[in-house]
């Protein structure tokens, strides 16, 4: 099984879209490839090729649906409460239709729809920050999961933690941007949800037809 994590930016911002592909080896994820810049077509071609040979679980860091009328989905309301208990700021969980989020939401919905046509592809929505904070104990460095986007020291700490958690085949210097770290964290969330040997820390079921994809962190 392949596990893919995608840190998605807006449709015109390919340079901040990162993809991490791993082989699920049971108790470890082994790095297959990292993409530091990716268009929709790059992602679609990559996952189409992977899914021709085996099952692929894809975790996308972007809202994959929105609430009719705008504002929070029920998902945001419950996830925000969960992450506040982990010490995360409530503003880290944003409504999909917020001005700064709407383009990412639109791209996420389009990409998920394209990928969902493949029989061997399972798409889930993820939140990398919540994925990390939920797995790192408070007294063992959880604060780094709150600061890695703006602190190089915390970014290095998180990269090292990922290797102790079970990510293999990579080095700290490979994760040169927070987007690549987020892509790897998105893969951890997808691994927890999709692998028969793992379990998510916190998940939310799909609710078709308006909210067709599950969430996991």
C-alpha positions as CSV (number, residue, x, y, z in Angstrom):
1,X,0.0,0.0,0.0
2,X,1.2,3.5,-0.8
3,X,0.5,6.4,1.6
4,X,0.5,9.9,0.2
5,X,0.4,13.1,2.1
6,X,-0.4,16.4,0.3
7,X,0.1,19.9,1.7
8,X,-2.2,21.9,-0.6
9,X,-1.9,25.6,-1.4
10,X,-4.2,27.7,-3.6
11,X,-4.6,26.9,-7.4
12,X,-2.0,29.4,-8.5
13,X,0.6,28.5,-5.8
14,X,2.2,25.4,-7.0
15,X,5.5,26.2,-5.3
16,X,4.0,25.8,-1.9
17,X,2.2,22.5,-2.7
18,X,4.2,19.6,-1.3
19,X,3.7,15.9,-1.7
20,X,5.2,13.0,0.2
21,X,4.8,9.4,-1.0
22,X,5.6,6.5,1.4
23,X,5.4,2.6,1.3
24,X,3.4,1.2,4.1
25,X,5.6,-1.5,5.6
26,X,3.4,-2.3,8.6
27,X,5.2,-0.6,11.5
28,X,7.1,1.9,9.4
29,X,6.5,4.2,6.4
30,X,9.4,4.1,4.0
31,X,9.9,7.3,1.9
32,X,9.4,6.8,-1.8
33,X,9.5,10.4,-3.1
34,X,9.0,14.0,-2.1
35,X,7.7,16.7,-4.4
36,X,8.4,20.3,-3.3
37,X,6.3,21.9,-6.1
38,X,3.3,20.2,-7.6
39,X,0.4,21.2,-9.9
40,X,-2.9,19.4,-10.0
41,X,-1.7,17.4,-13.1
42,X,1.5,16.5,-11.3
43,X,-0.5,15.0,-8.4
44,X,-3.1,13.4,-10.6
45,X,-0.5,11.7,-12.8
46,X,1.6,10.5,-9.8
47,X,-1.4,8.9,-8.0
48,X,-2.8,7.5,-11.2
49,X,0.5,5.7,-11.8
50,X,0.7,4.5,-8.1
51,X,-2.9,3.2,-8.1
52,X,-2.4,1.2,-11.2
53,X,-0.2,-1.2,-9.1
54,X,-1.6,-1.0,-5.5
55,X,-4.0,0.6,-3.1
56,X,-3.2,4.3,-2.3
57,X,-4.5,6.2,0.7
58,X,-4.2,10.0,0.2
59,X,-4.4,12.5,3.0
60,X,-5.1,16.1,1.7
61,X,-4.4,19.1,3.9
62,X,-7.3,21.2,2.7
63,X,-11.0,21.4,3.3
64,X,-12.7,18.9,0.9
65,X,-16.2,20.3,1.4
66,X,-18.0,23.4,2.7
67,X,-21.1,24.2,4.7
68,X,-24.0,25.3,2.7
69,X,-24.5,28.9,3.8
70,X,-20.8,29.3,4.9
71,X,-19.1,29.2,8.2
72,X,-18.0,26.1,10.1
73,X,-18.9,22.6,9.2
74,X,-19.7,20.4,12.2
75,X,-16.3,19.0,11.7
76,X,-14.6,22.3,12.4
77,X,-16.6,22.8,15.6
78,X,-15.6,19.5,17.0
79,X,-12.0,19.5,15.8
80,X,-11.5,23.0,17.2
81,X,-12.5,21.7,20.6
82,X,-10.2,18.7,20.4
83,X,-7.2,20.8,19.3
84,X,-7.8,23.4,22.0
85,X,-7.3,20.6,24.5
86,X,-3.9,19.9,22.9
87,X,-2.9,23.6,23.3
88,X,-3.5,24.7,19.8
89,X,-5.0,28.1,19.0
90,X,-8.6,28.0,17.9
91,X,-7.7,30.1,14.8
92,X,-5.7,27.2,13.5
93,X,-9.0,25.5,12.5
94,X,-10.6,27.8,9.9
95,X,-14.0,27.6,8.1
96,X,-13.6,26.4,4.5
97,X,-15.3,29.5,3.1
98,X,-13.1,32.0,5.0
99,X,-11.6,34.5,2.5
100,X,-8.0,33.1,3.0
101,X,-9.3,29.5,2.7
102,X,-11.7,29.5,-0.1
103,X,-9.2,29.0,-2.9
104,X,-7.6,26.1,-1.1
105,X,-11.1,24.6,-0.5
106,X,-11.9,24.9,-4.2
107,X,-8.6,23.3,-5.2
108,X,-9.0,20.5,-2.6
109,X,-12.6,19.7,-3.7
110,X,-11.5,19.5,-7.3
111,X,-8.5,17.4,-6.7
112,X,-10.3,15.0,-4.4
113,X,-13.0,14.6,-7.0
114,X,-10.5,13.8,-9.7
115,X,-8.7,11.3,-7.4
116,X,-11.9,9.6,-6.2
117,X,-12.6,8.3,-9.7
118,X,-9.8,5.7,-9.2
119,X,-10.9,2.4,-7.7
120,X,-7.7,1.9,-5.8
121,X,-7.6,5.4,-4.2
122,X,-9.0,6.4,-0.8
123,X,-9.1,10.1,-0.2
124,X,-9.3,11.6,3.3
125,X,-9.1,15.2,4.7
126,X,-6.3,15.8,7.3
127,X,-4.8,18.5,9.5
128,X,-1.0,18.1,9.8
129,X,-0.7,20.4,12.9
130,X,-3.4,18.4,14.8
131,X,-1.9,15.2,13.6
132,X,1.5,16.1,15.2
133,X,0.1,17.6,18.4
134,X,-2.2,14.6,19.0
135,X,0.8,12.2,18.8
136,X,3.5,14.1,20.7
137,X,3.0,14.0,24.5
138,X,2.8,17.3,26.3
139,X,5.9,16.6,28.4
140,X,7.9,15.2,25.5
141,X,8.0,18.2,23.1
142,X,4.4,18.9,22.0
143,X,5.2,22.6,21.9
144,X,7.3,22.0,18.8
145,X,4.2,21.0,16.9
146,X,2.9,24.5,17.5
147,X,5.9,26.4,16.3
148,X,7.6,24.4,13.5
149,X,6.2,26.7,10.8
150,X,8.2,29.7,12.1
151,X,11.0,28.2,14.2
152,X,13.8,26.3,12.4
153,X,14.7,24.6,15.7
154,X,11.2,23.3,16.1
155,X,11.1,22.2,12.4
156,X,14.3,20.2,12.9
157,X,12.9,18.7,16.1
158,X,9.7,17.6,14.3
159,X,11.7,16.1,11.5
160,X,13.7,14.0,13.9
161,X,10.6,13.0,15.8
162,X,9.0,11.7,12.6
163,X,11.9,9.4,12.1
164,X,11.6,8.0,15.7
165,X,7.8,7.7,15.0
166,X,8.3,5.3,12.1
167,X,9.2,7.3,9.0
168,X,12.2,5.8,7.3
169,X,14.4,6.5,4.3
170,X,14.7,10.2,4.9
171,X,17.0,12.7,6.5
172,X,16.3,15.9,8.3
173,X,17.8,18.0,5.6
174,X,15.3,16.6,3.1
175,X,12.5,18.5,4.9
176,X,13.6,21.9,3.8
177,X,10.3,23.7,4.1
178,X,7.3,23.5,6.5
179,X,5.2,22.4,3.5
180,X,7.3,19.2,3.2
181,X,6.9,18.6,6.9
182,X,3.1,19.1,6.6
183,X,3.1,16.7,3.6
184,X,4.8,14.1,5.8
185,X,2.4,14.8,8.7
186,X,-0.5,14.4,6.3
187,X,0.9,11.0,5.4
188,X,1.0,10.1,9.0
189,X,-2.7,10.9,9.3
190,X,-3.5,8.9,6.2
191,X,-1.4,6.0,7.5
192,X,-3.4,6.0,10.8
193,X,-6.7,6.0,9.0
194,X,-6.0,3.7,6.1
195,X,-3.5,1.1,7.2
196,X,-5.0,-2.1,8.7
197,X,-2.2,-2.0,11.3
198,X,-2.9,1.5,12.5
199,X,-5.6,3.6,14.1
200,X,-6.4,7.4,13.9
201,X,-6.1,9.5,17.0
202,X,-9.2,11.5,16.1
203,X,-11.5,11.0,13.1
204,X,-14.7,12.2,11.7
205,X,-16.9,10.1,9.3
206,X,-17.9,11.2,5.9
207,X,-21.5,12.5,5.6
208,X,-22.5,12.2,1.9
209,X,-23.6,13.8,-0.3
210,X,-22.4,17.2,1.0
211,X,-19.4,16.0,3.0
212,X,-18.2,12.9,1.1
213,X,-14.8,12.4,2.6
214,X,-13.8,11.3,6.1
215,X,-11.3,13.3,8.2
216,X,-8.5,11.9,10.2
217,X,-5.6,13.3,12.4
